[in-house]
């Protein structure tokens, strides 16, 4: 696996927690940083994609249907 280097500044309290975790488990702090990024990156990508789509809908760039129509199609009226 090819890797790249990323420098991250963390508040002292978070860095201390990360160092404590790394020390207590014998794993490098970078392992936990990679794990956190990997686990949360998809959530962040999804959230920002939704936000972008919502903004496009508000600008009228993406077709939308009224909630009443969707509810009726689903038999929720």
PyMOL commands that set and color helices and strands:
alter all, ss='L'
color gray80, all
select helices_A, chain A and resi 12-25+29-58+67-73
alter helices_A, ss='H'
color red, helices_A
deselect
rebuild
show_as cartoon
